[in-house]
Amino acid sequence: MNPAELQVVSEEPPQQSAQEEPPHRHGTRRAALWADVPDAQWNDWRWQLSHRLNSLEELSQIINLTPEEVEGCRSAHFRVDITPYFASLIDPDDPNCPIRRQVIPTGRELTAFAGMYEDSLNEDGHSPVPGLVHRYPDRVLMLVTTQCASYCRYCTRSRIVGDAAAQFSRSDYDRQIEYIAATPQIRDVLLSGGDPLVLPPKILEDILRRLRAIEHVEIIRLGSRVPVFMPQRITPELVAMLRQFHPLWLNIHFNHAQELTPEVSQALGLLADAGIPLGAQTVLLAGVNDSVEVMKELVHKLVRNRVRPYYLYQCDLVEGAGHFRTTVSKGIEIIEGLRGHTSGYAIPTYVVDAPGGGGKIPVMPQYLISQAPGKVVLRNFEGFITTYDEPNDYSGHTVARPEHAAADDEPDQPGVYGLLAGQRSHIKPEGFDRTHARLGSVTWDPAPLTMTVAPVNGNGKHRI
């Protein structure tokens, strides 16, 4: 297998011979290649990691590859690795299998498209120290590894994931945690990568312990696809370690109902029973889940497993993912088909993660039809139109006004709320005044990520 077997395995596998139990098991079927693997090995996450498929020859043993897939395997945009467990979910004869499309490379990964970026979310531009992304005022994204159990072919971090030479070290963790400790407005830390659950348990526990020791860090979150790619990793020992650091949340990446196997349900049950709130993040993918029916089946199966659908992402403008992209109207259509047709807690928020680093922008069907002083006109999912009378004597809750905000809030990031609250009178592009002065030759400052924000009593700049 690929020698970059990572900073993953630090524990000795259980001492159990192949003769101690027959090679039979309950749960998801196995591909014939692994039919004789004893349960003790198959259910060991270390075995799953060390037996991942990552070459054309290996993949050909379990899948009847198309010419386009053969081309993709020979010239993959980035690393290929698939756990035996997840590979066993693939239909070997159907190129349109939703599991297969997510992890088997195709030649289309090398096709450029309009608007394509290497770092589509400008994470590097919002990184005060290596591996830490501080895009929003009160929370940060902490990248702790570049390695995953398997690699999604539409990955927004394909520029770094799977690259053993682009690993994060203890010194990187030190700098990230020092920045968090020195920045009191940070109350929420999200660990991602790569996938934090492929880290050696002792390293992950050390990171969590150090974060929990920072007084102003209220919430720790993990973003992971390990429960989907390798549910064997969710052991009672891992769950017992995680529950020490409550409040701790886990967001899991699910894209299709076929991913919710009996093994995954068992893993989710262990996590939920430990009091770890579970959320699901889904990417809208052409040919995988781009229909109301497929998405509804997924969200219903998630809530049955105590997982709250959280975000539905429009596929990012990232290099290699052009063939996975849908129109935004398709995402709105899916939300239209969910809202009112199923429970509210089964409906994710559909977002476009803004190219260039603007953050997540919710994009939803329009339910507010019109408004006038004292009255709004609304419609429901059936097209029923109604009015809501607003109070004429509402004056607001003065205690919540911006002047009473905590002293550690970032003053230069008020956004549109700053306009509504009276903190700012307008937001305009940097260079706007020079351009419109019409005095002689004007040179436009092209800085795309800087806006001039005018406070009520002065000037300032807003970094977006």
C-alpha positions in Angstrom: 0.0 0.0 0.0 1.0 3.7 -0.1 3.9 4.2 2.3 2.4 7.4 3.6 0.5 5.4 6.2 0.5 8.5 8.0 0.6 9.7 11.5 -2.3 7.4 12.1 -1.6 4.2 13.8 0.2 4.3 17.2 -1.5 1.5 19.0 -0.8 -2.2 18.8 -3.6 -4.2 17.1 -5.5 -6.7 19.2 -3.6 -10.0 19.6 -6.0 -12.5 18.0 -5.2 -15.1 15.4 -7.3 -15.9 12.3 -8.3 -19.2 13.8 -10.0 -17.8 16.8 -13.2 -17.1 14.9 -14.6 -18.0 11.5 -14.6 -15.5 8.6 -18.3 -14.7 8.9 -20.0 -11.5 10.1 -23.2 -9.6 10.3 -23.7 -6.3 8.6 -22.6 -4.9 5.3 -21.5 -7.3 2.6 -17.9 -7.6 1.8 -16.4 -7.6 -1.7 -15.2 -11.1 -2.7 -11.6 -9.9 -2.3 -12.0 -9.9 1.4 -14.5 -12.7 1.9 -12.1 -14.8 3.9 -10.8 -12.0 6.2 -11.6 -12.9 9.8 -14.0 -10.6 11.6 -11.3 -9.6 14.1 -9.3 -8.1 11.3 -12.2 -6.7 9.3 -13.5 -4.9 12.4 -10.2 -3.4 13.3 -9.8 0.2 12.1 -6.0 -0.3 11.8 -6.5 -3.1 9.4 -8.9 -1.0 7.4 -6.4 1.8 7.1 -3.5 -0.5 6.2 -5.4 -2.3 3.5 -6.8 0.6 1.6 -7.1 0.4 -2.2 -5.0 3.1 -4.0 -3.9 1.7 -7.4 -5.4 0.8 -10.7 -4.5 -2.8 -10.2 -6.1 -3.0 -6.8 -9.3 -1.2 -7.8 -9.6 -3.5 -10.8 -9.9 -6.5 -8.5 -13.3 -5.3 -7.1 -14.7 -2.9 -9.8 -15.2 -3.2 -13.5 -13.6 0.1 -14.3 -14.7 2.2 -17.3 -12.1 3.7 -19.7 -12.8 7.1 -18.0 -12.1 5.7 -14.6 -9.0 3.9 -15.8 -7.8 7.3 -17.1 -8.6 8.9 -13.8 -6.7 6.3 -11.8 -3.6 6.8 -14.0 -3.6 10.6 -13.7 -5.5 11.3 -10.5 -5.8 14.9 -9.5 -4.8 14.0 -6.0 -4.4 10.9 -3.8 -6.7 7.9 -4.0 -7.3 5.7 -1.0 -10.5 3.7 -0.2 -11.0 1.5 2.8 -12.1 -2.1 2.2 -15.3 -1.4 4.1 -16.3 1.5 1.9 -15.1 -0.1 -1.3 -17.5 -3.0 -0.5 -20.4 -0.6 -0.8 -19.6 0.1 -4.4 -21.7 -1.5 -7.2 -18.9 -3.0 -9.3 -20.9 -2.9 -12.5 -22.7 0.5 -12.3 -20.5 3.5 -13.1 -23.4 5.7 -11.8 -23.3 4.1 -8.3 -23.5 7.1 -5.9 -20.8 5.5 -3.6 -18.5 4.8 -6.6 -18.8 8.3 -8.1 -17.6 9.9 -4.8 -14.3 8.0 -4.5 -13.2 6.6 -7.9 -11.3 9.2 -9.9 -12.2 9.9 -13.5 -10.5 11.7 -16.3 -12.9 14.6 -15.8 -10.9 15.7 -12.7 -8.4 17.2 -15.1 -10.9 19.3 -17.0 -10.7 23.1 -16.2 -13.9 25.1 -15.8 -14.8 28.8 -15.5 -14.3 30.2 -12.0 -12.0 27.4 -10.9 -9.7 27.9 -7.9 -7.0 25.9 -6.2 -8.0 27.4 -2.9 -11.6 28.3 -3.6 -12.4 29.5 -0.1 -9.2 31.6 0.3 -8.4 29.7 3.5 -4.8 30.5 3.1 -5.6 34.1 3.0 -7.4 33.9 6.3 -4.7 31.9 8.1 -2.9 33.9 10.8 -0.7 30.9 11.6 -0.2 27.7 9.5 -3.3 25.4 9.6 -5.5 27.9 11.4 -8.3 29.7 9.5 -9.9 32.7 11.3 -12.7 33.7 8.9 -15.5 34.5 11.4 -15.2 36.7 14.5 -15.8 34.2 17.2 -14.7 30.9 15.8 -11.7 29.3 14.0 -11.0 26.3 11.9 -8.0 24.3 13.1 -6.5 21.9 10.5 -4.8 19.2 12.4 -3.9 16.7 9.7 -3.9 16.4 5.9 -4.8 12.7 6.0 -8.2 11.1 5.6 -9.4 7.5 5.8 -10.5 7.8 2.1 -10.5 10.8 -0.3 -13.6 12.4 -1.7 -13.0 13.4 -5.4 -14.6 16.8 -4.9 -12.6 17.8 -1.8 -12.3 21.5 -1.3 -8.8 21.0 0.2 -7.5 18.7 -2.6 -4.5 21.0 -2.8 -3.2 19.6 0.5 -5.0 16.4 1.6 -3.3 13.1 1.2 0.1 14.8 0.7 2.4 13.2 3.3 4.9 16.1 2.7 2.2 18.7 3.8 1.7 17.4 7.3 1.1 19.4 10.4 3.5 19.0 13.3 3.5 19.5 17.0 5.0 22.9 16.5 2.1 23.8 14.2 -0.3 22.8 16.9 1.6 24.9 19.4 1.3 28.0 17.3 -2.4 27.4 16.5 -3.3 26.9 20.2 -1.2 29.9 21.2 -3.1 32.1 18.8 -6.5 30.8 20.1 -5.4 31.4 23.7 -4.3 34.9 22.9 -7.5 35.8 21.0 -10.4 36.0 23.6 -13.2 36.5 21.1 -12.7 32.9 19.9 -15.4 30.8 21.7 -15.7 28.0 19.1 -13.0 25.8 17.7 -13.6 23.3 14.8 -11.0 20.6 14.3 -10.8 19.4 10.7 -8.1 18.6 8.1 -7.9 16.0 6.6 -9.8 14.2 9.2 -9.0 14.5 12.9 -10.3 11.0 13.7 -7.4 9.5 11.8 -4.9 11.0 14.3 -3.3 8.8 16.8 -5.6 8.8 19.8 -3.0 10.3 22.2 -2.3 13.2 19.8 -6.0 13.9 19.4 -6.6 13.7 23.1 -3.7 16.1 23.8 -5.1 18.7 21.4 -8.5 18.5 22.9 -7.1 18.7 26.4 -5.1 21.8 25.6 -8.1 23.5 23.9 -10.4 22.7 26.8 -7.9 24.4 29.2 -8.5 27.7 27.4 -11.1 29.5 29.4 -12.8 31.4 26.6 -13.1 28.3 24.3 -16.7 27.3 25.0 -17.4 24.8 22.2 -15.1 22.2 20.5 -16.3 20.7 17.3 -14.9 17.9 15.1 -15.6 17.6 11.4 -15.2 14.0 10.2 -16.1 11.4 7.5 -14.4 8.6 9.4 -17.8 7.2 10.7 -18.8 6.8 7.0 -15.5 5.6 5.6 -14.5 3.5 8.5 -17.1 3.0 11.3 -14.8 0.5 12.9 -12.9 3.5 14.3 -15.8 4.5 16.5 -14.9 2.3 19.5 -16.1 2.5 23.1 -12.5 3.6 24.0 -12.6 6.5 21.5 -16.0 7.6 22.6 -15.0 7.5 26.3 -12.0 9.7 25.4 -14.1 12.2 23.5 -16.8 12.6 26.1 -14.2 14.0 28.6 -14.2 17.2 26.6 -17.9 18.2 26.6 -19.4 20.4 25.3 -18.0 18.6 22.2 -20.0 18.4 18.9 -19.4 16.1 15.9 -20.4 17.0 12.4 -20.2 14.1 10.0 -20.1 14.2 6.2 -22.9 12.2 4.6 -24.0 12.4 1.0 -26.3 9.4 0.3 -28.6 7.1 2.3 -26.6 4.1 1.1 -23.8 5.3 3.4 -25.9 4.7 6.5 -25.2 1.0 6.9 -25.8 -1.1 10.0 -22.1 -0.6 11.0 -22.5 3.2 10.6 -25.8 3.2 12.7 -24.0 1.3 15.4 -21.2 3.9 15.4 -23.6 6.7 15.5 -25.4 5.1 18.4 -22.2 4.9 20.5 -21.6 8.6 19.9 -25.1 9.8 20.5 -25.4 7.7 23.7 -22.2 9.5 25.0 -24.1 12.8 24.7 -22.2 14.0 21.7 -24.5 16.1 19.5 -24.3 14.9 15.9 -24.8 17.0 12.8 -24.6 16.1 9.1 -22.9 18.1 6.4 -23.8 17.2 2.8 -22.3 18.4 -0.5 -24.8 18.7 -3.4 -23.3 16.5 -6.1 -24.4 15.9 -9.7 -25.3 12.3 -10.2 -25.1 11.5 -6.5 -27.8 13.3 -4.5 -29.2 16.0 -6.8 -32.8 15.1 -6.5 -35.5 15.8 -3.9 -36.2 12.1 -3.5 -32.6 11.1 -2.8 -32.1 14.0 -0.4 -35.3 13.3 1.5 -34.3 9.6 1.9 -30.9 10.7 3.3 -32.3 13.3 5.8 -35.0 10.9 7.0 -32.4 8.2 7.6 -30.1 10.7 9.4 -32.7 11.8 11.9 -33.7 8.2 12.6 -30.0 7.8 13.6 -30.2 10.9 15.8 -28.1 13.0 13.4 -29.4 16.5 12.6 -29.0 17.6 9.0 -26.9 20.8 9.3 -25.6 22.2 6.0 -26.2 21.3 2.4 -23.3 22.8 0.5 -23.2 23.9 -3.1 -20.1 22.2 -4.6 -17.1 24.5 -4.3 -15.4 26.0 -7.3 -12.4 23.8 -6.6 -10.0 22.4 -9.1 -11.0 18.9 -10.1 -14.6 19.1 -9.0 -16.3 20.7 -12.1 -18.2 17.6 -13.1 -19.8 17.4 -9.7 -21.3 20.8 -9.8 -25.0 21.5 -10.1 -26.9 24.8 -10.6 -27.9 26.8 -7.6 -31.5 26.5 -8.7 -31.2 22.7 -8.3 -30.3 23.3 -4.6 -33.3 25.7 -4.1 -35.5 23.1 -5.8 -34.4 20.5 -3.3 -35.1 22.8 -0.3 -38.4 23.6 -1.8 -39.2 19.9 -1.9 -38.2 19.4 1.8 -39.6 22.5 3.5 -43.1 21.7 4.6 -42.9 18.2 3.2 -40.9 16.9 6.2 -40.0 17.9 9.7 -38.1 21.2 10.1 -35.3 19.5 12.0 -34.7 17.2 9.0 -34.0 20.2 6.7 -30.4 21.4 6.3 -29.5 25.0 5.5 -28.5 25.3 1.9 -25.4 27.4 1.6 -22.9 28.6 -1.0 -19.4 28.9 0.6 -18.5 32.1 -1.1 -15.6 31.9 -3.5 -12.7 34.2 -2.4 -13.4 33.6 1.3 -16.7 35.4 2.0 -17.9 32.5 4.2 -21.2 30.6 4.1 -24.1 32.4 2.4 -27.6 30.8 2.9 -29.6 30.5 -0.3 -33.2 29.6 0.3 -36.5 29.7 -1.6 -38.3 33.0 -1.2 -41.1 32.8 1.3 -41.4 36.6 1.9 -43.4 37.9 -1.0 -43.7 41.5 -0.2 -43.8 44.0 2.7 -45.1 47.4 3.6 -45.2 49.5 6.8 -46.9 47.3 9.4 -47.6 44.3 7.2 -45.7 41.4 5.4 -47.0 39.0 2.8 -45.8 35.4 3.1 -46.4 32.2 1.3 -46.0 28.6 2.5 -44.7 25.4 0.7 -48.2 24.8 -0.9 -48.5 28.3 -2.3 -50.9 29.4 0.4 -50.4 33.2 0.7 -51.1 35.1 4.0 -50.3 38.3 5.7 -48.7 39.0 9.1 -49.5 42.3 10.9 -46.5 43.8 12.5 -46.8 45.8 15.8 -46.9 49.6 15.4 -45.3 50.3 18.8 -42.2 48.1 18.7 -39.1 49.9 20.0 -36.6 47.1 20.3 -34.8 45.6 23.3 -32.3 48.2 24.2 -30.1 45.9 26.3 -29.1 44.1 23.1 -27.9 47.2 21.3 -24.4 47.1 19.8 -23.0 49.6 22.3 -23.5 46.9 25.0 -21.5 44.3 23.1 -18.6 42.6 24.8 -15.3 44.6 24.7 -13.6 41.7 22.9 -15.9 41.8 19.8 -14.1 42.6 16.6 -15.1 46.2 15.8 -14.1 45.9 12.1 -16.4 43.1 11.2 -20.0 44.3 11.7 -21.3 43.4 8.3 -24.8 44.2 7.2 -25.9 44.0 10.9 -23.8 47.1 11.5 -26.0 49.0 9.0 -29.2 47.8 10.6 -28.0 48.6 14.1 -26.8 52.1 13.2 -23.1 51.4 13.7 -22.4 52.1 10.0 -24.1 54.2 7.3 -22.7 52.3 4.3 -20.3 49.7 3.0 -18.5 50.4 -0.2 -15.5 49.0 -2.2 -12.1 50.4 -1.3 -11.2 53.1 -3.9 -14.9 54.0 -4.4 -14.4 57.7 -3.4 -11.3 58.1 -5.5 -13.0 56.6 -8.5 -16.1 58.8 -8.2 -14.1 62.0 -7.5 -13.6 62.3 -11.2 -10.4 64.3 -10.6 -7.8 63.7 -13.4 -6.6 60.2 -14.0 -7.9 57.8 -11.5 -6.2 54.5 -10.8 -8.6 51.8 -9.5 -7.3 49.8 -6.5 -8.2 46.2 -7.5 -8.0 44.6 -4.0 -10.9 42.3 -4.2 -11.3 41.3 -0.6 -11.3 44.7 1.1 -14.3 47.0 1.6 -14.4 50.4 3.1 -16.9 50.6 5.9 -18.0 54.0 7.1 -19.1 54.2 10.7 -21.6 56.8 11.7 -18.8 59.0 13.1 -15.8 58.0 11.1 -14.1 55.7 8.6 -12.9 52.2 8.8 -12.1 49.1 6.7 -13.9 45.8 6.7 -11.9 42.7 5.8 -14.2 40.1 4.3 
